[in-house]
């Protein structure tokens, strides 16, 4: 079980890269985080240290809101300048559109692929990693936004909406346009998710259920 970090160790955690979890600190600080189950040392050179899922949870508790619970209200982007993928339905923060946002999203996606490469024993990037499994809504939203899909606006505008579900390892993706919904499914499948299309019993609206692929 992960132990709570000291104030100094918490500062190291807070300064970690928000996507890859790469850490910077003294050897003593990093070793202490490893002992607490909050970091791991990558086996391949240059042997950098990265947050474990438990370390990510501690970091996220301070600077990111909870993921939305379907059918509850949408989440807002994380505060403090930390990157957050658009899940759809939230108020777009300043700078959340345009070329600068596109570069930021693409950079975050490349960082996530690198995290997959570094944390999978076989170095593969074709399936989600532990961080994605513990941040399902944010991970699926990043895959969609990085592929150019448009998130829904706060006023009911067309676009995707990624929401948590009662299932432990599945998110729901809603998109009113049938062709756009199929496009979201194709994107998530290419990103290593298992996707199925379903119908809401009450509204008859079509939606996706997506889960991270294990193999």
URBEL-V623682 format. One record per residue. N is the residue number from 1. RES is the residue in one small letter. D_LAST is the distance of its C-alpha to the last C-alpha in Angstrom with 2 decimals. Layout:
n=(N | N)
res=(RES | RES)
d_last=(D_LAST | D_LAST)
This chain:
n=(1 | 2 | 3 | 4 | 5 | 6 | 7 | 8 | 9 | 10 | 11 | 12 | 13 | 14 | 15 | 16 | 17 | 18 | 19 | 20 | 21 | 22 | 23 | 24 | 25 | 26 | 27 | 28 | 29 | 30 | 31 | 32 | 33 | 34 | 35 | 36 | 37 | 38 | 39 | 40 | 41 | 42 | 43 | 44 | 45 | 46 | 47 | 48 | 49 | 50 | 51 | 52 | 53 | 54 | 55 | 56 | 57 | 58 | 59 | 60 | 61 | 62 | 63 | 64 | 65 | 66 | 67 | 68 | 69 | 70 | 71 | 72 | 73 | 74 | 75 | 76 | 77 | 78 | 79 | 80 | 81 | 82 | 83 | 84 | 85 | 86 | 87 | 88 | 89 | 90 | 91 | 92 | 93 | 94 | 95 | 96 | 97 | 98 | 99 | 100 | 101 | 102 | 103 | 104 | 105 | 106 | 107 | 108 | 109 | 110 | 111 | 112 | 113 | 114 | 115 | 116 | 117 | 118 | 119 | 120 | 121 | 122 | 123 | 124 | 125 | 126 | 127 | 128 | 129 | 130 | 131 | 132 | 133 | 134 | 135 | 136 | 137 | 138 | 139 | 140 | 141 | 142 | 143 | 144 | 145 | 146 | 147 | 148 | 149 | 150 | 151 | 152 | 153 | 154 | 155 | 156 | 157 | 158 | 159 | 160 | 161 | 162 | 163 | 164 | 165 | 166 | 167 | 168 | 169 | 170 | 171 | 172 | 173 | 174 | 175 | 176 | 177 | 178 | 179 | 180 | 181 | 182 | 183 | 184 | 185 | 186 | 187 | 188 | 189 | 190 | 191 | 192 | 193 | 194 | 195 | 196 | 197 | 198 | 199 | 200 | 201 | 202 | 203 | 204 | 205 | 206 | 207 | 208 | 209 | 210 | 211 | 212 | 213 | 214 | 215)
res=(x | x | x | x | x | x | x | x | x | x | x | x | x | x | x | x | x | x | x | x | x | x | x | x | x | x | x | x | x | x | x | x | x | x | x | x | x | x | x | x | x | x | x | x | x | x | x | x | x | x | x | x | x | x | x | x | x | x | x | x | x | x | x | x | x | x | x | x | x | x | x | x | x | x | x | x | x | x | x | x | x | x | x | x | x | x | x | x | x | x | x | x | x | x | x | x | x | x | x | x | x | x | x | x | x | x | x | x | x | x | x | x | x | x | x | x | x | x | x | x | x | x | x | x | x | x | x | x | x | x | x | x | x | x | x | x | x | x | x | x | x | x | x | x | x | x | x | x | x | x | x | x | x | x | x | x | x | x | x | x | x | x | x | x | x | x | x | x | x | x | x | x | x | x | x | x | x | x | x | x | x | x | x | x | x | x | x | x | x | x | x | x | x | x | x | x | x | x | x | x | x | x | x | x | x | x | x | x | x | x | x | x | x | x | x)
d_last=(26.30 | 26.85 | 30.56 | 32.32 | 33.15 | 36.73 | 38.26 | 37.89 | 34.24 | 33.68 | 35.21 | 32.72 | 29.83 | 31.50 | 31.84 | 28.13 | 26.51 | 25.49 | 22.12 | 20.99 | 22.93 | 24.67 | 27.73 | 31.24 | 33.74 | 35.72 | 34.20 | 35.67 | 34.16 | 30.66 | 30.94 | 32.18 | 29.23 | 26.89 | 29.04 | 28.74 | 24.94 | 25.16 | 24.11 | 22.43 | 23.60 | 21.24 | 21.41 | 22.09 | 25.41 | 26.96 | 25.47 | 25.59 | 25.01 | 22.69 | 22.64 | 20.28 | 19.25 | 22.59 | 24.43 | 23.12 | 24.33 | 27.72 | 27.99 | 27.04 | 29.49 | 32.36 | 31.63 | 29.39 | 30.24 | 28.22 | 25.67 | 27.43 | 27.40 | 27.62 | 30.29 | 31.91 | 33.15 | 31.13 | 30.37 | 32.29 | 31.07 | 30.98 | 34.34 | 35.54 | 34.14 | 30.49 | 28.17 | 26.74 | 24.97 | 26.96 | 25.64 | 28.53 | 31.85 | 32.86 | 35.86 | 34.95 | 36.02 | 38.42 | 36.70 | 33.71 | 34.48 | 35.56 | 34.66 | 34.38 | 31.77 | 29.82 | 29.86 | 28.80 | 25.82 | 24.70 | 25.23 | 23.16 | 20.22 | 20.62 | 20.84 | 17.58 | 15.85 | 17.73 | 16.62 | 12.92 | 14.14 | 16.26 | 14.15 | 10.90 | 12.15 | 11.29 | 12.83 | 10.31 | 11.27 | 9.06 | 7.12 | 9.40 | 10.85 | 12.93 | 15.89 | 14.42 | 13.44 | 17.07 | 18.58 | 16.97 | 20.10 | 20.84 | 17.39 | 17.34 | 21.00 | 20.56 | 18.15 | 20.81 | 23.81 | 22.63 | 22.24 | 25.82 | 25.64 | 28.68 | 28.53 | 31.13 | 34.34 | 36.13 | 38.60 | 36.37 | 35.87 | 33.25 | 29.81 | 26.44 | 26.26 | 23.14 | 23.78 | 22.41 | 22.22 | 23.01 | 19.44 | 17.84 | 14.63 | 15.97 | 18.47 | 21.01 | 22.02 | 25.58 | 27.40 | 30.70 | 30.55 | 28.61 | 27.89 | 26.73 | 24.41 | 22.81 | 22.60 | 20.80 | 18.21 | 17.74 | 17.52 | 14.86 | 12.68 | 13.35 | 12.54 | 8.90 | 10.15 | 10.45 | 14.22 | 17.03 | 20.75 | 23.23 | 26.97 | 28.89 | 31.26 | 34.20 | 34.11 | 32.21 | 30.41 | 27.00 | 24.10 | 20.32 | 17.95 | 14.79 | 11.94 | 9.30 | 5.84 | 3.82 | 0.00)
